[in-house]
Amino acid sequence: MDEIRSIVMREKQQSVSNREWKHRLVGYGYKLEETASGFVVSSMRGGEALLTL
């Protein structure tokens, strides 16, 4: 999970918007959804939630 969090946060720093951030994560096979409890990162392949930011 630490590796995934590291990738996600690095891509967030390099993005100018949440839309770009979401698009960049798709290239890694991750889906980013904004929920009431924060951003949820899930796998594009299996769809399971991996972590909440």
Secondary structure, 3 states (H helix, E strand, C coil): CHHHHHHHHHHHHHCCCHHHHHHHHHCCCEEEEEECCEEEEEECCCCCEEEEC
